[in-house]
């Protein structure tokens, strides 16, 4: 890791295009989720997870790496394993998914994104928290400029949520690098004073997790560009609530 990690962390132009293509394919699945084309009500988390996985393949990925589906209180666990819980009206469903898609020379590059969809309605406190989460995530993305440190991007997201009263429920790092693996350098976390350089690719994914109630996360892949952050995901960032 100490030898190849720093080399792999900086992507060239072809790798950036591969990451953007994978991100666009994941965006198309997210759009299907947000439009209601992927049914949620009355299905188990595992059934929805399998459906999302199939659609990632249909949209061009050659492998599904994960498809987390967590409904209601289950979403308070950031890495919940989708199971037999049947999704009910009034629950918010957190969907975090990604896969690997062939890139330059046949090497696979990864996607990773998270969106939250409500079914029928969502709790009022969750709706308030989501507004804060969206602002925090967008502020962190905007701060991810060349020369900014990884820990400063984490601090931007964390401070925004803290200022709105949600900081104690943000219980994981803001992001991780991504490329031919889902998790690689650089890590967007407190204590990492590495400065971003052009070609660094990473997730920005703050979350709020209230035990026993609900959890929300908003995640995009971002590339540090010479002219500013380059987002790889453009699917609706709002809290979509489906009937």
N, C-alpha and C positions, 0 to 999 in steps of 0.2 A: 504493500500500500504506500509506503514512504517513497518508493521509486516511481511507480506508475501513476499513483493518485494525482499528484500535481500536473502531470502531463495530460491525463485524461480529463482533468477538470476544465481545461481551456479548449473550447470547441472551435474548429475552423469553419469556414463558410459552408462547406458541404454538410458537416455535422449539424450546424444550426438549421439548415433547410430540412434535414431529416427529422430533427426534433419538432420543428414547426409543422411538418406534414403529419407526424404522429399526434401532435396536439390538435390539429384540425380534425383528424379522424375521431379522436375522443370527443371533441366538441359536437360532432354530428350525433354521437350517442347521447350526449347531454341534452341536445335539442329534442331528441325523441323522448327523453325522460320528462323534460319540462313541458312538452306539449301534451302529455298524457298518452303518447303512443306506447309507452311501456306501462302496462297496468300495475297499480300498486294495491289498491283496496281489495282486501280479501285474499291476497297472495302471501305466502311466507317470504321472509327475507331471503331464504335460500333460493326460492323460485325466481325472485327478482334478480338476485345476483347472477344466476345462470343465464337469465335473459340478457342482462347487460353484457356478460361475457360473449355470448353468441353474436351480439351486435357489434362488439369491438372487432371480432373476426370478419364480420360482413363488411365493415368499413375499412378493412385493409390491414389490420394487425395480423401477424402470423402466430402470436401467442398472447394469451391472457395471463397477466401476472397476478392480478387480484381484482376483486370486485366486492368491496365492503358495502353491505346494506344494513343499516342499523335504524330501527324505528323506535320512536318514543323514548322511554328510559334507557333502552339499549344503546342509544347514541351517546350517552354520557361516558361510555368507554371508548376512547379514541381508536382502538384497534379491535373493535367488536368483530367476532366471527359470525357471519350470517347463519341463522338457524331456522327453527320451526315457528318462531313468533309470527303470527298472522297480523298483517298490517291493518290497523283500524282507522276509522274516521276520527279526526282530531289529532292525529299523530303527525309529527314531522319526521321525514325519512332522510337520513344522511347517506349519500351514495358517493363513495370514494373508489375510483376505478382507474385502471391503466393496463397497458400491455406493451408488447415489443413489436416494432414494425421495421421491415427491412429498409436499410439506408445505404450509404455509399459502400460499394464493394460487397454487398450482401450482408453487411454487419447490421444487427438490429439496434434501433434506438427506441427509447421508452417514452410513454406518455403517463401522465398522472394528474388527475384533477378531482375536485370534490364540489358537489352542489347539494343543496338541501331543498326538498320539495315537501310541502304540506298537503295533507289529504283532508279536504273539506274545510278545515280550519286549523289554526295553531294557537297555542297558549299566548296570552297577551305579553307575558314577560319574555317569552322566546322571541316574539316579534320585535320587542324593544332591543333585546340583545343582538338580534341580527342586524339591525340598523347600525349599531356600534361596531359589530364585526365587519360589516362591509366597509365602513369608513376606515377602520384599522387596517384591513387588508389592502385597500387602495393606497393608503398612506405609505405602507411598507413597500409596496411595489414601486411607487414613485421615488422612494428614498434609495432604491437599489441601483444607484448610479456608479459608474466607474470611479474608484477611489474610496467609496464608502466601505466601511468594514462590515463583515458579516454580522458581528454582534450589534452594530448600530441599526441594521435592518430589523433584527429581532427586537431591539429596544423600542423602535418606532411602533411596531405592532403592539408590543406589550404595554407601552405607556398610554397609547390611545384607548385600549380596553380598560386599563387601570383608571384613567381619568373619568370614564363612564361608569365605573363601579363594577366592572366584570373581570378585573385582573386576576383575582384569586382563583377563577375557574379556567384560566388559560394555563394548562398543565403540561404542555410539551413545547419543544423547540418550534420556531417559526418555519424552518424549512431545511431541505437537504439538497445536495447536488443531484443531478440526473444526467444520464447519457446512455451508455450501453448497459448500465445497471440502474435499477430504480433508486438506489441510494449510493451516492459516491460524493467526493469532495466537490464544492465546498459546503460545509454545514452552516446553516443560518441559525446560530445559537449563541447565547451569552458565553463569553470567554474565548470566542474565536475572533481574534483581531486581524485576521487576514483581510487584505483589501481586495475588493472586487476588481477584476480586469476584464477587458473585452473578451467575450467568449465564455465567461462563466455562465453556467446554466443551473437553475435551482428552483425549488418550489417556494412559494410564499403561501402559508396555510395556517394562519391563526385560527383558534377555535375557542368555544366556550362550552364547558361540560359541567352540568349541574346534576350531581348524583341523585338517582331516583326520579328524575324529572325528564330531562332532555339533553341533547348535545347538538351543537352546530359547528360546522367548519366550512371555510371557503378557501379553495386552493386553485392556483394557477401555476404553470411553469413560466419562468421569466428568464430571459437571457440579458446579461449586462452588455449593452452596446455602446459604441463610442459616442453615439448621439442620444443616449438615454436607454432606459429599460425597454426590452422587446418582449411583449407578451406572446405566449404560444397558445393561449386559450382566450376565446372571445364569447363563449356561451353566456347567456344572461346571468348576471351576477346577483340579481335580486332574489328575494325569497318568493318562489313561485308556489301558489296554493291552488291545487286542482280540485274541482268539484268531485 
